[in-house]
């Protein structure tokens, strides 16, 4: 079975299982309650389908990586995109064209969210032993509302200003309360993108701003092909006439390709050994010497 065949079959199976299960639960929840309007039912099923697509994307990645360990993650991702478009496209030409456009828009939204969740779900079991935890934006927002963030007020204000904006996708913190396992101090921000080539200039400035606020700022990319170009590599590492300073403390590419590695650019696989080691190192330094945690800090030195 080819990667393409595996991704198409697995995506469709996972979507159908998740969608059917969620719809069944929805109908069961209506038993004995006031009848909902057809419009509400349709909207609920559309929302269920969106979540089922995100689930199918994320789980297909895991299963494909296990089945094809030597394949480039970006190649697997492209094949899941094909599966997604195939799932969403219709039968007649005009309808198919329209639905393919819709599918592409749906892919960009669903795959981005799925990748963020995947990074969170991959890393947290590995970070747990060090009392570290990665949060989605919505997780951080909920913690702030519950007064579960122990950062100084100026940090919380910084978080409130960036929550809801399409800048930082994930946040990393450590538990610093022996009596409350759900209370965290956030020390880092993460830009998690399937491909950031078209956005690297825009994303670089907020990252530099975060570093100037003495936060760890890193990026995680699925497709790192753009980093083979000197211009983009210098935007990460700095040390050139055009880009004097580094744009991130580090950038991690989900890849097996060692040629990406250099200075502040690293690769990782599902074991995330380099990433976890760097996050542990960053947390320890940030706890003891935050005032020195500026943009010059490098996880590899």
C-alpha positions in Angstrom: 0.0 0.0 0.0 1.4 3.4 -0.9 1.4 6.4 1.4 -1.3 8.0 -0.7 -3.6 5.0 -0.5 -3.0 4.6 3.3 -3.7 8.3 4.0 -6.9 8.3 1.9 -8.3 5.1 3.4 -7.3 6.0 7.0 -8.6 9.6 6.8 -12.0 8.4 5.5 -12.3 5.6 8.0 -11.4 7.9 11.0 -13.7 10.7 9.8 -16.7 8.3 9.4 -16.1 6.7 12.8 -15.7 10.0 14.6 -18.6 11.7 12.8 -21.0 8.8 13.3 -20.1 8.4 16.9 -20.5 12.2 17.7 -23.8 12.4 15.8 -25.1 9.4 17.7 -24.2 11.1 21.0 -25.8 14.3 19.8 -29.1 12.5 19.0 -29.0 10.7 22.3 -28.5 14.0 24.1 -31.8 15.2 22.6 -33.9 12.4 24.0 -36.5 13.7 26.4 -35.7 17.3 25.7 -37.4 20.0 23.8 -37.2 19.4 20.0 -34.5 21.5 18.3 -35.2 23.3 15.0 -33.9 21.7 11.8 -31.5 24.7 11.4 -29.9 24.0 14.8 -29.5 20.3 14.0 -27.9 21.0 10.6 -25.5 23.6 12.2 -24.6 21.1 15.0 -23.9 18.4 12.4 -21.7 20.8 10.4 -19.7 21.6 13.6 -19.4 17.9 14.3 -18.0 17.3 10.8 -15.4 20.1 11.2 -14.2 18.5 14.5 -14.2 15.1 12.9 -12.0 16.3 10.0 -9.5 17.8 12.5 -9.5 14.5 14.3 -9.0 12.5 11.1 -6.1 14.7 10.0 -4.3 14.4 13.4 -4.8 10.7 13.8 -3.9 9.9 10.2 -0.6 11.7 10.8 0.2 9.5 13.8 -0.7 6.3 12.1 1.1 7.2 8.8 4.3 8.1 10.7 4.2 4.8 12.5 3.6 2.8 9.2 6.1 4.8 7.1 8.8 5.8 9.6 11.4 6.7 6.9 9.0 9.0 5.0 9.3 12.8 5.4 6.5 14.1 7.6 5.8 16.9 5.0 5.2 14.2 2.4 2.7 12.5 4.6 1.0 15.8 5.3 0.7 16.5 1.6 -1.0 13.1 1.0 -3.4 13.8 3.9 -4.3 17.1 2.2 -5.1 15.1 -1.0 -7.3 12.8 1.2 -9.0 15.8 2.7 -9.8 17.4 -0.7 -11.0 14.0 -2.0 -13.3 13.7 1.0 -14.7 17.2 0.4 -15.1 17.2 -3.4 -18.2 16.3 -5.3 -19.1 14.3 -8.4 -20.2 16.8 -11.1 -17.6 19.2 -12.6 -19.1 22.5 -11.5 -20.0 21.2 -8.0 -16.6 19.6 -7.8 -14.7 22.8 -8.6 -16.7 24.7 -6.0 -16.2 22.0 -3.3 -12.5 21.7 -4.0 -12.1 25.4 -3.3 -14.1 25.0 -0.1 -12.0 21.9 0.7 -8.8 23.9 0.3 -10.1 26.6 2.6 -11.3 24.0 5.0 -7.9 22.2 4.8 -5.9 25.4 5.7 -8.1 26.0 8.8 -8.5 22.4 9.9 -4.9 21.3 9.3 -3.4 24.3 11.1 -5.5 23.6 14.2 -4.8 19.8 13.9 -1.0 20.5 13.7 -1.2 22.7 16.8 -3.1 20.0 18.7 -0.7 17.3 17.5 2.3 19.2 18.8 0.6 19.7 22.1 -0.4 16.0 22.4 3.0 14.7 21.2 5.0 16.9 23.6 3.1 16.9 26.8 3.6 13.2 27.8 7.3 13.7 27.2 7.5 17.0 29.1 5.4 15.8 32.1 8.3 14.3 34.0 9.9 17.8 34.1 6.7 19.5 35.2 6.4 21.3 31.8 3.3 21.6 29.8 2.3 23.0 26.4 -1.0 24.9 26.0 -3.2 25.9 23.2 -4.3 29.5 23.1 -7.8 28.5 24.4 -6.1 26.6 27.2 -4.1 29.6 28.3 -7.2 31.8 28.1 -9.1 29.4 30.4 -6.2 29.3 32.9 -6.1 33.1 33.0 -9.9 33.3 33.7 -9.4 30.7 36.5 -6.5 32.7 37.9 -4.2 29.7 37.3 -1.3 31.6 35.8 1.2 32.8 38.4 3.2 35.1 36.1 3.5 38.8 37.2 0.6 41.0 36.1 2.7 42.6 33.3 3.1 39.1 31.7 -0.6 38.3 32.0 -1.3 41.6 30.3 1.1 40.6 27.5 -0.8 37.3 27.1 -4.2 39.0 27.0 -2.9 41.2 24.2 -1.9 38.3 22.0 -4.7 35.8 22.7 -7.1 35.7 19.8 -4.5 37.0 17.4 -3.0 34.7 14.8 0.6 35.1 16.0 1.4 32.6 18.7 -0.4 29.3 18.6 1.0 27.5 21.6 2.5 28.4 25.0 4.8 26.5 27.3 5.0 26.7 31.1 6.0 24.9 34.3 4.1 24.0 37.4 5.5 26.1 40.3 2.9 25.4 43.0 3.4 22.3 45.1 -0.2 22.5 46.3 -1.9 23.1 42.9 -1.0 20.9 40.0 -3.1 23.1 37.7 -1.2 26.4 38.3 1.5 27.3 35.9 4.0 30.0 35.1 4.4 30.6 31.3 7.9 31.1 30.1 7.6 30.6 26.4 5.6 31.3 23.2 5.5 29.0 20.2 4.6 29.6 16.6 3.4 26.3 15.2 2.9 26.3 11.4 2.5 23.6 8.7 4.5 26.0 6.5 5.6 29.5 7.5 7.5 30.4 4.3 4.9 33.0 3.2 4.5 34.3 6.8 8.1 34.2 8.1 8.6 38.0 7.8 5.4 38.8 9.6 5.9 36.2 12.3 9.5 37.2 12.9 8.7 40.6 14.4 6.3 39.4 17.1 8.8 36.7 18.0 11.5 39.3 18.5 9.1 41.3 20.6 8.4 38.3 22.8 12.2 37.8 23.3 12.5 41.5 24.3 9.9 40.7 27.0 12.3 37.9 28.2 10.2 35.0 27.0 11.4 31.9 25.2 10.2 32.3 21.6 10.4 29.3 19.2 8.8 28.2 16.0 7.8 24.7 14.9 7.4 24.0 11.2 6.2 20.9 9.4 7.5 21.9 5.9 11.0 23.4 6.3 11.9 23.5 2.6 12.2 27.3 2.7 15.1 27.0 5.2 17.3 25.7 2.4 17.4 29.2 1.1 20.0 31.4 2.7 17.6 34.4 3.2 15.2 32.4 5.3 17.9 30.7 7.2 19.4 34.1 8.2 16.0 35.3 9.3 16.1 32.5 11.9 19.8 32.6 12.9 20.7 36.3 12.2 24.4 37.2 11.9 24.0 38.6 8.4 23.9 42.2 7.1 20.2 41.9 6.3 19.2 40.2 9.5 21.7 41.1 12.2 19.8 39.5 15.1 18.1 36.1 15.3 14.3 36.0 14.8 13.7 33.1 17.2 15.6 31.4 20.0 15.2 28.2 17.9 13.2 26.7 15.1 12.3 23.0 14.9 11.4 21.3 11.7 9.4 18.0 11.8 11.8 16.2 9.4 14.4 13.4 9.0 16.6 15.7 6.8 19.8 16.5 8.7 20.7 19.2 6.1 18.2 21.6 7.9 20.3 21.6 11.1 22.5 24.6 11.8 22.9 27.1 14.6 19.3 27.7 15.9 17.6 25.3 13.5 16.9 21.7 14.6 14.9 18.7 13.4 12.7 16.4 15.4 10.7 13.2 15.1 7.9 11.8 17.2 10.3 11.1 20.1 11.1 14.9 20.3 14.3 14.3 22.2 16.1 17.5 21.1 13.0 19.6 21.7 12.3 18.2 25.1 15.9 18.7 26.2 15.9 22.2 25.0 12.6 23.0 26.8 14.0 21.6 30.0 17.1 23.7 29.7 15.1 26.8 28.8 12.8 26.4 31.8 15.7 26.0 34.2 17.6 29.1 32.9 14.4 31.2 32.9 13.6 30.3 36.5 17.0 31.3 37.8 18.0 34.1 35.5 15.0 35.5 33.6 16.6 38.9 33.4 19.4 37.4 31.2 17.0 35.4 29.1 17.2 37.7 26.1 17.4 37.0 22.3 21.1 35.9 22.6 20.1 32.7 24.6 20.7 29.6 22.4 19.5 26.2 23.5 22.5 24.5 21.7 25.2 26.4 23.7 
